[in-house]
């Protein structure tokens, strides 16, 4: 019976850990997208002729 509870607890912790890893990966992806957008905007401002 103890083995069943141990397996259950391990499964719960594993599920939470994978969820956290997924959230971290999503945040990294969003950060890269923001950086790319900012870099594109900066480059466009540098190359656009002043009006």
Secondary structure, DSSP 8 states (H G I E B T S, - for coil): -HHHHHHHHHHHHHHHHHHHHHHHHHHHHHHHHHHHHHHHHHHHHHHS---
